[in-house]
Amino acid sequence: MKILILGVNGFIGSHLSERLLADPQWEVTGFDLAGDYVARWAHHPRFTFRQGDIFREDAWLAEAVAASDVVFPLAGVAKPALYVKRPLYVYELDYEQNVKIARLCAEHGTRIIFPSTSEVYGMSPHRELKEDESPLVLGPIAASRWIYSCSKQMMDRVLAALGQERGLRYSCFRPFNWMGPRLDTFDDAARHEARAVTQMLYDMIHGRPVVLVNGGAQRRSFTHVDDGIDGLLAILTQEERAQGQIFNLGNPDNNASIRELALAVRDALKEHPAWRAVAEAAVLEDRPAAAYYGPGYEDVDDRRPSVAKARELLGWVPRIGFTETVRRTVASILETTPCPPSA
């Protein structure tokens, strides 16, 4: 079966392609702006890579979608700092380019498995977020942070409409704070654009204070990428059960505050002798969101998924606990980080 992964060089795309290539039933075509993460399997007999820009490769994309059995359109922006700095680009990539792919899938009868986001729930009042019940509550237009959530929510709705009116074969998944190797780069962190765990680790290693936005009281449900990819494979291989469905892929047992995450990152760093002194010197600093992200940012107190639907329909349950998720993520980043001079 032929799988097309757009954004194959990204965090989810690279892990998904690696897992698919371990199984001889899948043939993978990958598309992205760069190919450094997937270079290790660039010569795999069942992997084809096309370097290009999704904004400029319409002819190739149309041919590739038509030739594929399933499309994972994973190209997108998923970094909160950019929601505030470049909201128009976030909309253009996360909505306009993806709706283009969805229409091609409907036209050619190709199945699409779309990455929604846990952010679509916004400030939902439900303590446990359910795919088919929880209201999606976003902040005011002046808070540009919500353009990512809004773009993804509109894609979910367009996919449902294309399924209803044009027979599109589709499923959506909502990742809840997936973590693991290749999450972000230290270049992202140097610009204060990385997601939490990478940013925290970079700041510790470089002797900068670990900034806890609004004190780090916000809670998230951290999920190891290996569990997440297991969920994607369950969706891929059980089309009849997954058709027209949205699935939360997160770990409610790993719900922790951002402050607790910072402490867990520091503890994981201490486990590596070369970095113990750096970890012990780490300083946590509370800072208001407006001072860190600038105007236009709002946050959510908690995001805890219900995963009952994925368990009941797909047999999927997350298995990797919070501490182990953080330990593995930190270890993977340190593998490519030069040790301090005093080590």
C-alpha positions as CSV (number, residue, x, y, z in Angstrom):
1,M,0.0,0.0,0.0
2,K,1.3,3.4,-1.0
3,I,1.5,6.1,1.7
4,L,2.2,9.8,1.1
5,I,3.6,11.8,4.0
6,L,3.7,15.6,3.6
7,G,6.0,17.1,6.2
8,V,7.9,13.8,6.4
9,N,11.0,15.5,7.8
10,G,9.1,16.8,10.8
11,F,8.7,15.4,14.3
12,I,5.7,13.2,13.6
13,G,6.5,12.6,9.9
14,S,10.0,11.2,10.5
15,H,8.8,8.9,13.3
16,L,5.8,7.7,11.2
17,S,7.9,7.0,8.1
18,E,10.5,5.1,10.2
19,R,7.9,2.8,11.6
20,L,6.1,2.3,8.3
21,L,9.4,1.3,6.6
22,A,9.9,-1.4,9.2
23,D,6.9,-3.2,7.8
24,P,7.1,-4.5,4.2
25,Q,3.5,-3.9,3.4
26,W,4.0,-0.1,3.2
27,E,5.6,1.9,0.5
28,V,6.3,5.5,1.6
29,T,6.7,8.7,-0.5
30,G,7.8,11.7,1.6
31,F,7.7,15.4,0.8
32,D,9.3,18.3,2.7
33,L,11.4,21.4,2.5
34,A,14.4,19.5,3.9
35,G,15.4,15.9,4.4
36,D,18.0,15.8,7.2
37,Y,15.9,13.7,9.7
38,V,15.0,11.1,7.0
39,A,18.4,11.0,5.4
40,R,19.2,7.8,7.3
41,W,16.7,5.9,5.2
42,A,17.0,7.9,2.0
43,H,18.1,4.9,0.1
44,H,15.6,2.5,1.5
45,P,14.0,0.5,-1.4
46,R,10.4,1.4,-0.3
47,F,11.1,5.1,0.4
48,T,11.0,8.0,-2.1
49,F,11.8,11.5,-1.0
50,R,10.8,14.7,-2.9
51,Q,12.2,18.0,-1.6
52,G,9.9,20.9,-2.3
53,D,7.6,23.6,-1.0
54,I,3.9,22.8,-0.5
55,F,3.0,26.3,-1.6
56,R,4.7,25.8,-5.0
57,E,4.4,22.2,-6.0
58,D,0.8,21.9,-6.9
59,A,1.3,19.8,-10.0
60,W,3.5,17.2,-8.3
61,L,1.2,17.1,-5.3
62,A,-1.8,16.4,-7.4
63,E,0.0,13.5,-9.1
64,A,1.3,12.2,-5.8
65,V,-2.1,12.2,-4.1
66,A,-3.7,10.5,-7.1
67,A,-1.0,7.7,-7.0
68,S,-1.4,7.1,-3.2
69,D,-3.7,5.0,-1.2
70,V,-3.4,7.1,2.0
71,V,-2.2,10.7,2.6
72,F,-0.9,12.0,5.9
73,P,-0.7,15.8,5.5
74,L,1.6,16.6,8.4
75,A,3.1,19.8,7.1
76,G,2.2,22.6,9.5
77,V,3.2,25.1,12.2
78,A,2.9,23.7,15.7
79,K,4.9,26.2,17.8
80,P,3.1,28.6,20.0
81,A,5.7,31.4,19.6
82,L,4.9,31.5,15.9
83,Y,1.1,31.7,16.4
84,V,1.8,35.2,17.9
85,K,4.7,36.2,15.6
86,R,3.4,35.0,12.2
87,P,-0.4,34.3,12.5
88,L,-1.0,34.8,8.8
89,Y,1.6,32.2,7.8
90,V,0.1,29.8,10.3
91,Y,-3.3,30.2,8.7
92,E,-1.9,29.9,5.1
93,L,0.0,26.7,5.9
94,D,-2.2,25.0,8.4
95,Y,-5.5,25.7,6.6
96,E,-5.1,26.9,3.0
97,Q,-2.5,24.3,2.0
98,N,-4.2,21.5,3.8
99,V,-7.6,22.2,2.4
100,K,-6.0,22.0,-1.0
101,I,-4.8,18.5,-0.2
102,A,-8.1,17.5,1.3
103,R,-9.9,18.5,-2.0
104,L,-7.4,16.5,-4.0
105,C,-8.1,13.4,-1.8
106,A,-11.8,13.8,-2.3
107,E,-11.3,14.2,-6.1
108,H,-9.1,11.1,-6.4
109,G,-10.7,8.8,-3.8
110,T,-7.6,8.8,-1.7
111,R,-7.9,8.3,2.1
112,I,-6.7,11.1,4.3
113,I,-5.5,10.9,8.0
114,F,-5.3,14.4,9.2
115,P,-3.5,15.9,12.2
116,S,-6.0,17.9,14.1
117,T,-4.7,19.2,17.5
118,S,-5.6,19.2,21.2
119,E,-5.6,23.0,20.9
120,V,-9.0,22.9,19.1
121,Y,-10.6,22.4,22.5
122,G,-9.2,25.8,23.6
123,M,-10.8,26.9,26.9
124,S,-13.4,24.2,26.9
125,P,-15.0,23.9,30.3
126,H,-14.9,20.1,30.3
127,R,-12.3,18.7,32.7
128,E,-11.9,15.6,30.4
129,L,-11.9,16.5,26.7
130,K,-14.1,14.2,24.5
131,E,-13.9,14.2,20.7
132,D,-17.6,14.2,20.0
133,E,-19.0,16.1,23.1
134,S,-16.7,18.8,24.4
135,P,-17.3,22.4,23.2
136,L,-14.5,24.1,21.4
137,V,-14.0,27.5,23.0
138,L,-11.5,30.1,21.7
139,G,-10.5,33.5,22.8
140,P,-11.0,36.9,21.2
141,I,-9.6,37.9,17.8
142,A,-7.0,40.2,19.4
143,A,-5.4,37.1,20.9
144,S,-3.7,35.9,17.7
145,R,-2.5,32.7,19.5
146,W,-5.9,31.1,18.6
147,I,-5.4,31.2,14.8
148,Y,-3.7,27.8,14.9
149,S,-6.5,26.3,16.8
150,C,-9.1,27.9,14.6
151,S,-7.3,26.8,11.4
152,K,-7.2,23.2,12.6
153,Q,-10.8,23.3,13.7
154,M,-11.9,24.5,10.3
155,M,-10.0,21.7,8.7
156,D,-11.8,19.2,10.9
157,R,-15.1,20.7,9.8
158,V,-14.2,20.8,6.1
159,L,-13.1,17.1,6.2
160,A,-16.4,16.2,7.8
161,A,-18.3,18.1,5.1
162,L,-16.2,16.5,2.3
163,G,-17.0,13.1,3.8
164,Q,-20.7,13.9,4.0
165,E,-21.1,15.4,0.5
166,R,-18.3,13.9,-1.6
167,G,-17.6,10.6,0.1
168,L,-14.1,11.5,1.4
169,R,-12.5,8.7,3.4
170,Y,-11.0,10.5,6.3
171,S,-9.9,10.2,10.0
172,C,-8.6,12.9,12.3
173,F,-6.2,12.5,15.3
174,R,-5.6,15.1,18.0
175,P,-2.1,14.8,19.5
176,F,-1.7,15.8,23.1
177,N,1.8,17.2,23.8
178,W,3.8,14.4,22.1
179,M,7.4,14.3,23.1
180,G,10.5,12.4,22.0
181,P,13.5,12.5,19.6
182,R,13.5,15.2,16.9
183,L,10.8,17.3,18.6
184,D,12.6,20.6,18.0
185,T,16.1,21.8,17.4
186,F,18.4,23.9,19.5
187,D,18.2,26.5,16.8
188,D,14.5,26.8,17.5
189,A,15.3,27.2,21.2
190,A,17.9,29.9,20.6
191,R,15.1,32.0,19.1
192,H,12.7,31.1,21.9
193,E,10.6,29.2,19.4
194,A,10.9,25.6,20.7
195,R,8.3,23.6,22.5
196,A,8.6,23.3,26.2
197,V,11.0,20.4,26.9
198,T,13.5,21.4,24.2
199,Q,13.4,25.0,25.3
200,M,13.9,24.0,29.0
201,L,16.8,21.8,28.2
202,Y,18.5,24.3,26.0
203,D,18.2,27.0,28.6
204,M,19.6,24.8,31.3
205,I,22.6,23.7,29.2
206,H,23.3,27.3,28.2
207,G,23.0,28.7,31.7
208,R,19.9,30.7,31.0
209,P,17.0,30.8,33.4
210,V,14.2,28.3,32.6
211,V,11.2,30.7,32.0
212,L,7.9,29.5,33.4
213,V,5.2,31.5,31.6
214,N,2.6,32.6,34.1
215,G,4.4,30.5,36.8
216,G,4.1,27.2,34.9
217,A,0.8,26.3,36.6
218,Q,-0.7,25.2,33.2
219,R,-1.2,21.5,33.0
220,R,-0.7,19.3,29.9
221,S,-1.0,15.5,29.2
222,F,2.5,14.6,27.9
223,T,2.6,11.6,25.5
224,H,5.6,9.8,24.2
225,V,5.8,9.8,20.4
226,D,6.1,6.0,20.3
227,D,2.7,5.7,21.9
228,G,1.4,8.3,19.4
229,I,2.7,6.5,16.4
230,D,1.1,3.3,17.7
231,G,-2.2,5.2,17.6
232,L,-1.6,6.4,14.1
233,L,-0.9,2.8,12.9
234,A,-4.1,1.7,14.6
235,I,-6.0,4.3,12.7
236,L,-4.2,3.4,9.4
237,T,-4.8,-0.3,9.7
238,Q,-8.4,-0.2,10.9
239,E,-10.1,2.0,8.3
240,E,-13.6,0.6,8.8
241,R,-13.5,1.5,12.5
242,A,-11.7,4.8,12.0
243,Q,-13.7,6.2,9.0
244,G,-15.2,9.6,9.8
245,Q,-13.9,9.5,13.3
246,I,-11.8,11.9,15.4
247,F,-9.4,10.4,18.0
248,N,-7.6,11.9,20.9
249,L,-4.1,10.5,21.1
250,G,-2.8,11.5,24.5
251,N,-1.9,10.2,27.9
252,P,-4.3,11.4,30.6
253,D,-2.2,9.6,33.3
254,N,0.8,11.9,32.3
255,N,-1.1,15.1,33.2
256,A,1.4,17.5,34.8
257,S,2.1,21.2,35.2
258,I,4.7,23.0,33.2
259,R,6.6,23.6,36.4
260,E,6.5,19.8,37.1
261,L,7.8,19.3,33.6
262,A,10.7,21.7,34.2
263,L,11.7,19.8,37.4
264,A,11.4,16.5,35.6
265,V,13.7,17.7,32.8
266,R,16.2,18.9,35.5
267,D,16.1,15.5,37.2
268,A,16.6,13.7,33.9
269,L,19.6,15.9,33.1
270,K,21.1,15.1,36.5
271,E,21.1,11.4,35.5
272,H,23.8,12.1,33.0
273,P,27.1,12.6,34.9
274,A,28.6,15.1,32.4
275,W,25.5,17.3,32.9
276,R,24.9,17.0,36.6
277,A,26.5,20.3,37.6
278,V,24.6,22.1,34.8
279,A,21.4,20.6,36.0
280,E,22.0,21.5,39.7
281,A,22.8,25.1,38.7
282,A,19.5,25.5,36.7
283,V,17.3,28.3,37.8
284,L,13.5,28.5,37.3
285,E,12.1,32.0,36.6
286,D,8.4,33.0,36.6
287,R,7.5,35.5,33.9
288,P,4.1,36.9,32.6
289,A,3.1,35.6,29.2
290,A,3.0,39.1,27.7
291,A,6.7,39.6,28.7
292,Y,7.7,36.3,27.1
293,Y,5.5,35.9,24.0
294,G,4.4,39.5,23.6
295,P,0.8,40.7,23.1
296,G,-1.7,38.3,21.5
297,Y,-1.0,35.3,23.7
298,E,-3.5,33.4,25.9
299,D,-3.1,30.1,27.5
300,V,-5.2,27.1,28.8
301,D,-5.2,26.0,32.4
302,D,-5.4,22.3,31.6
303,R,-5.7,19.8,28.7
304,R,-6.6,16.3,29.7
305,P,-7.9,13.9,27.0
306,S,-10.5,11.2,27.2
307,V,-9.0,8.3,25.3
308,A,-12.0,6.0,25.7
309,K,-12.9,6.2,22.1
310,A,-9.5,5.2,20.8
311,R,-9.4,2.3,23.3
312,E,-12.9,1.0,22.4
313,L,-12.7,1.4,18.6
314,L,-9.0,0.8,18.0
315,G,-7.7,-1.0,21.0
316,W,-5.2,1.7,21.6
317,V,-3.9,2.7,25.0
318,P,-0.8,4.8,25.8
319,R,1.8,2.9,27.9
320,I,4.8,5.1,28.6
321,G,4.6,7.1,31.8
322,F,5.5,10.7,32.4
323,T,8.9,10.3,34.0
324,E,10.1,7.8,31.4
325,T,8.7,10.0,28.6
326,V,10.8,12.9,29.9
327,R,13.9,10.8,30.5
328,R,13.9,9.3,27.0
329,T,13.3,12.7,25.4
330,V,16.2,14.3,27.3
331,A,18.5,11.4,26.5
332,S,17.7,11.6,22.8
333,I,18.5,15.3,22.7
334,L,21.8,14.9,24.6
335,E,22.9,12.3,22.1
336,T,23.6,15.1,19.6
337,T,24.7,17.7,22.2
338,P,28.5,18.2,22.9
339,C,29.4,17.7,26.5
340,P,30.4,20.7,28.6
341,P,34.1,21.6,28.6
342,S,34.6,20.6,32.2
343,A,33.1,17.1,31.7
